Amino acid sequence: MMLRALAALTIAFAGAASADPARFVERSVDLHGKTYRYQVFVPAKTDRSPAVVLFLHGSGERGSDNQKQMTQGLPPWLKQHMDFPAVVVIPQAPDNTEWTDAADADMAMAALEKSIKEFHGDRSRLYLTGLSMGGYGSWQLAVDHPDTFAAAAIVCGGVTSDDDDRDRLYVHGVPKGADPFARVAAGIGKLPVWIFHGGDDNVVPTEQSRRMNAELVKLGKEVKYTEFPGVNHGSWEKAYATPDLWDWMFAHTR
């Protein structure tokens, strides 16, 4: 009896030891004659095809080192929550570019597609999130790919530019004279969105998210809005630590 129990424990231990642990891996994708490097969080191996989350960083994390994008927002949170059950794709926008640029948007989607194939991701459970510049980029991808993502969490992002020095950072494709907030709200289709913003944001005005929320509510879309009173631009720490966020995200499928 004891030998049988010991054998069972040995088999269980061997199985646990051979399972792939959660980890970050570096990958690259070739697109339009350029090579772009990105990071992927790979959860501990399970039998089920995992959900896949695409994360877009802010302007301060641009570059080509494949490291800066790991310093703000979702990646640091993941390092403290290695039991996270989904694959997370973490591309890096090159210096002096924006996620709303066509080349960067295409690169992010190419990294997502390559990761889905490599890690056998579940295409009915693809999710989108980004902060600041990545929040703008998330609205852009949501409009450009309205039937791709099951849900999105957009943190301190926006739709229009309020800074003449960064006039490229806005959602492209809105016809001249049209209301950009109304067009984006209509353009994302049935995508459920949870919007987060700091109430005292002096980088991306809180009004950007308030107006998007209002337009989505007006159209009867599924939207949640969380504003953190007294919080400036760095609202992503509170956003990604919101207890119900991931349960809400993963409850949606396409």
N, C-alpha and C positions, 0 to 999 in steps of 0.2 A: 504493500500500500504506500509506504513511504517512498520507495523507489519510483513508483508511478507518479506520485505528486512531484518529486524532484525532477523527473523527466519533463513533466508538463511545464514546470517553472523554467527549465532550461530552454525549452522550445519558445516559450513566451518571451524570455529575455533575448534570445537570438533574433526573434522577429522584430522586437523593439529596437535592437541595436542596428539591424540592417535597414530600418526605415529611414528614408531621407529626411533630415531635419530641416526646419525652416531656415532660409538663408537669403542673402542678396547675391546676385550674379551680374556680371557685366556682359553686355551684348552690343552688337552694332548692326546697322542696317544701311544698305547702299541705295541711294535715291538721287536721281537727276545728276549722276556723275560725282556725287559726294558721299562720304562715309560719315555717319552720325553714330556716336556711342550713346548708350542708355543703360540704365540699371533696371533690374527686375527683382522684386521681392517674390520668392517662391515659398509657398507655405509647406508645412510638413506633408509628406505624401499621403494621399487618401485614394480610395478606390473611385471616388466620384470626380467627374470633370469639374475643376474649380471655377468659381466666378472670377472675372478679370476686371480690375479697376485701372483706369488711365488717370494718372495724376500730372497736372501741369503746374510747374513752379512759377514763382514771381520773377520780376525783372532783375533783382539782385543776384539771382542764381544762374544767370546766363553764362555761357562760356563753352569750352571744349575739353575740360578736364574730367568730365563725367563724375564729378564729386560735389560741386557746389549745390546742385539740385537736391542733394541729400541732407542739407543743413536746415531747411525750414519746412514747416507744415507737416504733411503726412509722413515722410520718411523718418524723422526723429520719433514720431509717435509709434511707428511700426517697430522701431528698435526696442521700444519698451513693451511691445505687445506682439511678441514673436509667435503667438498662437493664432494670429489673424488668419482666417480661413481662405483668403482669396489671393490670387496672383495680382501684383501691383506693378504696372509698367510706368517707369519714371524717366521719360526722355529729358534732354537738355537742349534748350534753344541756344543757338550761337549768339555771340556778342552782337549788339546793335541790331537785333531782330525782335520781332514780336510774334506771339502765338497766333495772332490774327493774320499774319502774313501767310500767303498761300503755301510757300515752301515749308514753313515751320508746321503748319497745320497738316500738310501731307506727310511730313516726317513723323509726327506724333501718331497718325493713323497707321503708317507703315510699321512702326515699332509695335503698336497694339496688335496688328494683324500677325506679325511674325511671332509674337509672344503667344497668341491664341493657338497657333499651329504647334509651336514647340512644346507648350505645357498643356496641350489638349484642353484648352479653356471651353467653357460652356457659352456658346454664342447667344443663348437666351438670357444670360446673366452677365452682361457687360455694363460697366458703370463708369461715370465720368465725374471728375472733381478737379478743382484748381483754385489757386488763390491769387489775388491781385491781378497781375498781367495774365496769370493762368486762369483767373476767373473770367476775364475778357475772352481768352482763348476757348474756355469751356462753352460760353454762349455761342462763339463762332462755330465750334464743332457741332453743337446741338442743332444749330440752324442748317449747317451744311450736311449733316448726317442724321436727320430726324428719326430714322427708323433703326438706328444702330444700338442706342443705349437704353437700358431698362429704367435708369434713374440717374439723377445728377445732384451733386452737392457743390454749390458755387459760393466761394468765400471771398468777401470784399472785392468782388469784380464789378464790371460795369459794361455798358454798351456804347456810350459815346465818350469822346475825348473832352476833357475840361482843361487841358494843358497844351498850349500852342507849341511847346517844345517836344511834345510827344504825340503829334497829330496823327501818327499811324496807328495808335492804339485805340481802335474802335471796331465794332463789328462791321465787316465789309459786306457789300451786296444789297444794302438798303437803297432803293431808288431815291433819287434826289427829290426833296420835298416831302417825302413820306415820314411818318412818325417812327423813329428807329425802335423805340420800346414796343410799340404796337406790332411792328413787323417781326421783331424777334420773338415776341410772345406767340404770335401766330405761327411763325416759322418752325418752332421746335416741335410742333405736332402734339402728340399725347404724352410727351416726356414729363414724368413727375420730377419736380425740382424742390430742393431745400436750399434756401438762400440764407447766408450768414453775413453779418456786417457789424462793425463797431459803430456805436452811436456817435463817437467823436472822431471819426476817421478824417484826417486832414491830407491824405494822399489820394485816395479814391473816394469822392464824396458819398456819404451814406445815401443820399438822394438817388443815386444810381440804382441801388438795390430796392429802395422803397418804390420807385417808379416801375421797376420790372415786376415786383410783387403785385402792385396794383393792377398792372395790365393782365397778368396771368389770372388774378382773381376775377377781373372783369370778363375774361373769356371762359371762365368756369374750369380752368385747368387745375390739376392737382399741384398745389404749391404749399410749402411751409416757409415761414419767414421768422428768423431769429435775429434780433438786434441786441447787442451787448452794450448796455448803458455805460458811458464813461470810457469805453475802450477805443483806442486810436486804431491805427492801421493793422497792428498785429493781432487781428481777431482770430487767426487760424488756430492758435493754441487752444482757445476755448471751443472753437468749432469742432475740431477733430476729437476733442475730449468729451463732446456731448454724448451722454450715455445712450440715447436712443438712435443715434445717427445710423449706425451700421445695421441694426435690426430693421430700421425703416428702409434703408437702401436695398438690403438683400431680400426684403419681402416682395420686391417688384421683379417681375420677369417679363420678357417679351414673348 
